[in-house]
């Protein structure tokens, strides 16, 4: 994936990420998914964003450059992964919510043995991160570098007729913004859940 495609506003980047391939080298082998659901968070004008109140050690990666991985810990138990976009100094990222498995199913099942169905292996942001082994040590990785443990590949573009948008999931602030993008008909798209308490997204 070329960095210039990601150094744009979060909304076109979110739509562009649909159909892209995210792959990671894990102890069990390489795991790859086709992204089918994402969620955009712009930054300083987005009260649901982690960087709404400015830079901190936690959100520093979100301030650029584009194409890097932003990983955060949520609810004291899960990691979630995001692709940083916009230009240096302008914070924004796209949360990776769900993917369809493209790589060896046996490797994927070994990584997530509790998944009841293959479609659930990367259905939801925490499951996707767990499947690819994404954690705190991966925060800041350059997804555009061929030598990176985690790589973002362009994949096949999703045609406009297959793209859907709607409210963001599980956030109370600015939840009504239709900044969640997904591929229509994909069984891996996570179930919609409205925010019931104040929490920040990405």
Secondary structure as the mmCIF struct_conf table of DSSP 4:
data_model
#
loop_
_struct_conf.conf_type_id
_struct_conf.id
_struct_conf.beg_label_comp_id
_struct_conf.beg_label_asym_id
_struct_conf.beg_label_seq_id
_struct_conf.end_label_comp_id
_struct_conf.end_label_asym_id
_struct_conf.end_label_seq_id
HELX_RH_AL_P HELX_RH_AL_P1 UNK A 3 UNK A 6
BEND BEND1 UNK A 7 UNK A 8
HELX_RH_AL_P HELX_RH_AL_P2 UNK A 10 UNK A 17
TURN_TY1_P TURN_TY1_P1 UNK A 18 UNK A 19
STRN STRN1 UNK A 21 UNK A 26
TURN_TY1_P TURN_TY1_P2 UNK A 27 UNK A 28
STRN STRN2 UNK A 29 UNK A 41
BEND BEND2 UNK A 43 UNK A 43
TURN_TY1_P TURN_TY1_P3 UNK A 44 UNK A 45
TURN_TY1_P TURN_TY1_P4 UNK A 47 UNK A 48
BEND BEND3 UNK A 49 UNK A 49
TURN_TY1_P TURN_TY1_P5 UNK A 50 UNK A 53
TURN_TY1_P TURN_TY1_P6 UNK A 57 UNK A 59
HELX_RH_3T_P HELX_RH_3T_P1 UNK A 60 UNK A 63
BEND BEND4 UNK A 64 UNK A 64
TURN_TY1_P TURN_TY1_P7 UNK A 66 UNK A 67
STRN STRN3 UNK A 68 UNK A 68
STRN STRN4 UNK A 69 UNK A 74
TURN_TY1_P TURN_TY1_P8 UNK A 75 UNK A 77
STRN STRN5 UNK A 78 UNK A 84
BEND BEND5 UNK A 86 UNK A 87
TURN_TY1_P TURN_TY1_P9 UNK A 88 UNK A 89
BEND BEND6 UNK A 90 UNK A 90
STRN STRN6 UNK A 93 UNK A 101
BEND BEND7 UNK A 103 UNK A 103
HELX_RH_AL_P HELX_RH_AL_P3 UNK A 105 UNK A 111
TURN_TY1_P TURN_TY1_P10 UNK A 113 UNK A 114
BEND BEND8 UNK A 116 UNK A 117
HELX_RH_3T_P HELX_RH_3T_P2 UNK A 118 UNK A 120
TURN_TY1_P TURN_TY1_P11 UNK A 121 UNK A 122
STRN STRN7 UNK A 123 UNK A 123
BEND BEND9 UNK A 124 UNK A 124
HELX_RH_AL_P HELX_RH_AL_P4 UNK A 125 UNK A 131
TURN_TY1_P TURN_TY1_P12 UNK A 132 UNK A 133
HELX_RH_3T_P HELX_RH_3T_P3 UNK A 136 UNK A 138
TURN_TY1_P TURN_TY1_P13 UNK A 139 UNK A 140
STRN STRN8 UNK A 142 UNK A 142
TURN_TY1_P TURN_TY1_P14 UNK A 143 UNK A 144
TURN_TY1_P TURN_TY1_P15 UNK A 146 UNK A 147
BEND BEND10 UNK A 148 UNK A 149
STRN STRN9 UNK A 150 UNK A 153
HELX_LH_PP_P HELX_LH_PP_P1 UNK A 156 UNK A 159
HELX_RH_3T_P HELX_RH_3T_P4 UNK A 160 UNK A 162
STRN STRN10 UNK A 163 UNK A 166
HELX_LH_PP_P HELX_LH_PP_P2 UNK A 167 UNK A 168
BEND BEND11 UNK A 169 UNK A 170
BEND BEND12 UNK A 172 UNK A 172
TURN_TY1_P TURN_TY1_P16 UNK A 173 UNK A 176
BEND BEND13 UNK A 177 UNK A 177
STRN STRN11 UNK A 180 UNK A 183
TURN_TY1_P TURN_TY1_P17 UNK A 184 UNK A 185
TURN_TY1_P TURN_TY1_P18 UNK A 187 UNK A 188
BEND BEND14 UNK A 189 UNK A 189
HELX_LH_PP_P HELX_LH_PP_P3 UNK A 190 UNK A 192
BEND BEND15 UNK A 197 UNK A 197
#
